[in-house]
Amino acid sequence: MDLAISRGSALAFDAPVSDAPHLGAPVTARGLAKSFGATRVLHGLDLHVPAGQFLAVVGRSGCGKSTLLRLIAGLEAADAGRIAFADEQAARKIARVMFQEPRLLPWARVLANVEVGLGADRAKPDARRRALEALEAVGLADRADEWPSVLSGGQKQRVALARALVSRPQLLALDEPLGALDALTRIEMQRLLEHVWLKERFTAILVTHDVGEAIALADRIVLIEQGAIALDVGVDLPRPRHRGDPKFGVLEEQILSHLLGSNA
């Protein structure tokens, strides 16, 4: 999706990220408000995501997580406020969205589904090579000529990830893309997402109900409550992360306690 871009100054936030080059685009939201009928979903929300950061957004169902993601990705229009990239150059890049469902074209083979992510570049001579490289990155180069119907759920999501990444976007919006997977496949996909992000250093924004998943993947976690950010914490844990790490458990308990309304 092409993003509507405007100039905007960045809100200050320092979070732990790797020393790899930042290829992602910083994005700033100021005063975001969105209602659906009489239901106010977001109001006065401010958020800055630095270039190359992996941000996770958590919260109860209906809190506005996916609405925020859709606003950032240009799939919805805000009632008030604005979303801005910090530099004009970022406007020439394309943001991509990965959904919970793979949304593959059943009449197109795997390679052709990935090429869809190239948009207008699909007509260029190097389109097939780029699509094959994206499939290689997710471990499915050998399935390029197969139909989506013969793939497992995890393999379909790998194809969806390759399609999202083939144009090398500066921003990848992830709307609970692993929610429908079984536990083991979900862990494998988490590791794949982390690997690709560390290599490409795009800006990633992940909406998830799984606090453990957020801690495993993100540099920073924000919790949305009543249409605004109620908690904003950096995840200062070495990668790869292990759920048995006591610090992992402490952070998970902190976020879950807030989600459940506990003062513990």
Phi, psi and omega per residue, in radians:
M1 nan 2.408 3.038
D2 -1.381 2.405 -3.129
L3 -1.629 2.505 2.962
A4 -1.406 2.096 -3.007
I5 -1.971 2.454 2.973
S6 -2.413 2.823 3.102
R7 -1.275 2.584 3.099
G8 -2.872 2.495 3.079
S9 -1.405 2.632 -3.051
A10 -1.499 2.519 2.966
L11 -1.434 2.488 -3.057
A12 -1.337 2.310 2.992
F13 -2.824 2.182 3.093
D14 -1.893 2.226 -3.139
A15 -2.390 2.714 -3.109
P16 -1.213 2.108 3.036
V17 -2.350 2.891 -3.100
S18 -1.333 3.060 -3.133
D19 -1.511 0.065 3.134
A20 -1.163 2.685 3.136
P21 -1.035 2.476 3.114
H22 -1.507 1.900 3.096
L23 -1.690 -0.165 -3.093
G24 -1.402 2.982 3.116
A25 -1.816 2.290 3.006
P26 -1.231 2.529 -3.140
V27 -2.369 2.428 -3.103
T28 -2.194 2.309 3.030
A29 -1.993 2.311 3.135
R30 -2.261 2.189 3.022
G31 1.054 0.582 -3.083
L32 -1.161 2.343 3.054
A33 -2.407 2.438 3.124
K34 -2.658 2.270 3.077
S35 -2.221 2.647 3.005
F36 -2.096 1.794 -3.009
G37 1.140 -2.235 -3.138
A38 -1.519 -0.049 -3.088
T39 -1.621 2.019 3.092
R40 -1.502 2.099 -3.064
V41 -1.712 -0.813 3.089
L42 -2.240 2.539 3.073
H43 -2.646 2.187 3.062
G44 1.062 0.591 -3.054
L45 -1.484 2.239 3.062
D46 -2.000 2.369 -3.133
L47 -2.735 2.362 2.991
H48 -2.172 2.283 3.093
V49 -2.022 1.944 -3.132
P50 -1.136 2.812 3.119
A51 -1.010 2.281 3.059
G52 1.384 0.021 -3.140
Q53 -1.342 2.569 2.994
F54 -1.814 1.868 -3.114
L55 -1.841 2.353 3.017
A56 -1.954 2.435 3.138
V57 -2.047 2.111 -3.121
V58 -2.150 2.962 3.139
G59 2.702 2.955 3.127
R60 -1.166 2.821 3.069
S61 -1.026 2.343 3.118
G62 1.464 0.109 -3.075
C63 -1.383 -0.263 -3.137
G64 1.966 0.149 -3.114
K65 -1.027 -0.977 -3.091
S66 -1.192 -0.555 3.087
T67 -1.100 -0.765 3.087
L68 -1.032 -0.794 -3.134
L69 -1.080 -0.735 -3.124
R70 -1.174 -0.599 3.073
L71 -1.151 -0.788 3.139
I72 -1.101 -0.664 -3.102
A73 -1.451 -0.019 3.106
G74 1.380 0.268 3.123
L75 -1.501 -0.310 3.081
E76 -2.339 2.717 3.063
A77 -1.819 2.372 3.122
A78 -1.291 2.596 3.032
D79 -1.316 -0.532 3.120
A80 -2.684 2.814 -3.125
G81 1.508 -3.061 -3.115
R82 -2.643 2.802 3.066
I83 -2.121 2.276 -3.037
A84 -2.434 2.479 2.901
F85 -1.560 2.616 -3.023
A86 -1.329 -0.363 3.129
D87 -2.335 2.643 -3.054
E88 -1.133 -0.546 -3.098
Q89 -1.067 -0.587 -3.103
A90 -1.089 -0.428 -3.115
A91 -1.130 -0.337 -3.112
R92 -1.502 -0.099 3.108
K93 -1.664 2.820 -3.123
I94 -1.870 2.350 2.992
A95 -1.550 2.557 3.113
R96 -2.131 2.655 -3.134
V97 -2.131 2.351 3.042
M98 -2.031 2.136 -3.048
F99 -1.719 3.056 3.103
Q100 -1.127 -0.635 3.082
E101 -1.640 2.477 -3.117
P102 -1.092 -0.562 3.124
R103 0.973 0.750 3.097
L104 -1.420 2.651 3.091
L105 -1.396 2.004 -3.041
P106 -1.173 -0.395 -3.113
W107 -1.564 0.021 -3.130
A108 -2.046 2.475 3.103
R109 -1.216 2.948 -3.038
V110 -0.964 -0.842 -3.111
L111 -1.066 -0.730 3.133
A112 -1.134 -0.616 3.083
N113 -1.101 -0.669 3.116
V114 -1.217 -0.679 -3.140
E115 -1.081 -0.464 3.095
V116 -0.968 -0.591 -3.126
G117 -1.177 -0.203 3.120
L118 -1.422 -0.235 3.138
G119 1.060 -2.252 -3.116
A120 -1.137 -0.425 3.131
D121 -1.254 -0.102 -3.135
R122 -1.070 -0.437 -3.125
A123 -1.462 -0.123 -3.099
K124 -1.322 2.681 -3.085
P125 -1.054 -0.479 -3.078
D126 -1.632 0.190 -3.072
A127 -1.051 -0.806 -3.117
R128 -1.102 -0.740 3.131
R129 -1.072 -0.778 -3.130
R130 -1.118 -0.696 3.122
A131 -1.158 -0.691 3.103
L132 -1.141 -0.664 3.097
E133 -1.128 -0.674 3.106
A134 -1.148 -0.710 3.088
L135 -1.146 -0.659 3.090
E136 -1.062 -0.693 -3.116
A137 -1.102 -0.503 3.137
V138 -1.813 0.189 3.038
G139 1.341 0.455 -3.091
L140 -2.237 0.429 -3.135
A141 -1.058 -0.523 -3.113
D142 -1.366 -0.074 3.130
R143 -1.900 0.241 -3.010
A144 -0.991 -0.630 -3.034
D145 -1.702 0.178 -3.129
E146 -1.613 2.906 3.100
W147 -1.561 2.580 3.128
P148 -0.989 -0.523 -3.064
S149 -1.105 -0.373 -3.108
V150 -1.625 -0.025 -3.110
L151 -1.560 2.664 3.019
S152 -1.322 2.972 3.126
G153 -1.043 -0.738 3.124
G154 -1.158 -0.667 3.107
Q155 -1.159 -0.663 3.094
K156 -1.091 -0.687 3.121
Q157 -1.206 -0.543 3.050
R158 -1.139 -0.697 3.081
V159 -1.111 -0.745 3.114
A160 -1.068 -0.653 3.101
L161 -1.172 -0.749 3.102
A162 -1.064 -0.720 3.117
R163 -1.100 -0.669 3.141
A164 -1.217 -0.538 -3.020
L165 -1.690 -0.224 -2.992
V166 -1.077 -0.499 3.120
S167 -1.549 0.076 -3.125
R168 0.913 1.065 -3.121
P169 -1.187 2.714 3.058
Q170 -1.493 -0.293 3.132
L171 -2.377 2.225 3.057
L172 -2.067 2.063 3.114
A173 -1.721 2.168 -3.027
L174 -2.047 1.877 -3.072
D175 -1.731 1.482 -3.108
E176 0.826 0.905 -3.026
P177 -1.213 -0.263 -3.089
L178 -1.896 0.073 -3.001
G179 -1.096 -0.501 -3.066
A180 -1.660 0.049 -3.076
L181 -1.554 2.694 3.049
D182 -1.217 2.882 -2.966
A183 -1.011 -0.818 -3.093
L184 -1.203 -0.731 3.119
T185 -1.128 -0.614 3.134
R186 -1.104 -0.757 3.119
I187 -1.108 -0.724 3.104
E188 -1.075 -0.724 -3.140
M189 -1.212 -0.602 3.061
Q190 -1.062 -0.759 3.133
R191 -1.150 -0.681 3.114
L192 -1.130 -0.788 3.113
L193 -1.019 -0.787 -3.141
E194 -1.096 -0.758 -3.133
H195 -1.063 -0.827 -3.109
V196 -1.167 -0.712 3.128
W197 -1.111 -0.756 3.125
L198 -1.089 -0.569 3.135
K199 -1.354 -0.779 -3.003
E200 -1.598 -0.487 3.114
R201 1.000 0.637 2.936
F202 -1.260 2.838 3.005
T203 -1.379 2.244 -3.105
A204 -2.084 2.342 3.056
I205 -2.207 1.975 -3.053
L206 -1.920 2.164 2.969
V207 -1.676 2.229 -3.129
T208 -2.645 2.616 3.001
H209 -1.550 -0.215 -3.020
D210 -1.638 1.837 -3.115
V211 -1.111 -0.675 3.102
G212 -1.066 -0.694 3.094
E213 -1.114 -0.725 3.122
A214 -1.053 -0.759 -3.131
I215 -1.204 -0.651 -3.124
A216 -1.127 -0.552 -2.986
L217 -1.874 -0.583 -2.855
A218 -1.597 2.668 2.923
D219 -1.392 -0.434 -2.972
R220 -2.729 2.516 -3.131
I221 -2.226 2.277 3.002
V222 -2.020 2.461 3.124
L223 -1.943 2.195 3.141
I224 -1.722 2.345 -3.124
E225 -2.539 2.221 3.141
Q226 0.919 0.723 3.015
G227 1.399 0.125 -3.127
A228 -2.453 2.927 3.127
I229 -1.410 2.061 -3.100
A230 -1.752 -0.311 -3.130
L231 -2.644 2.413 -3.108
D232 -2.474 1.857 -3.038
V233 -2.265 2.462 3.014
G234 -1.462 2.590 3.122
V235 -1.862 1.638 -3.060
D236 -1.674 1.130 3.139
L237 -2.163 2.457 3.138
P238 -1.170 2.620 3.064
R239 -1.778 2.564 -0.077
P240 -1.260 2.622 -3.056
R241 -1.638 2.586 -3.092
H242 -2.168 2.260 -3.087
R243 -1.126 -0.345 3.094
G244 -1.399 -0.113 3.104
D245 -1.163 2.199 -3.133
P246 -0.966 -0.635 3.134
K247 -1.154 -0.603 3.067
F248 -1.054 -0.826 -3.122
G249 -1.119 -0.674 3.132
V250 -1.113 -0.782 -3.136
L251 -1.159 -0.706 3.115
E252 -1.078 -0.737 3.126
E253 -1.142 -0.684 3.115
Q254 -1.038 -0.814 -3.095
I255 -1.249 -0.738 3.140
L256 -1.133 -0.642 3.105
S257 -1.071 -0.721 3.103
H258 -1.151 -0.758 -3.134
L259 -1.070 -0.692 -3.083
L260 -1.517 0.012 3.074
G261 1.373 0.394 -3.139
S262 -1.651 2.619 3.062
N263 -1.670 0.125 -3.088
A264 -1.203 nan nan
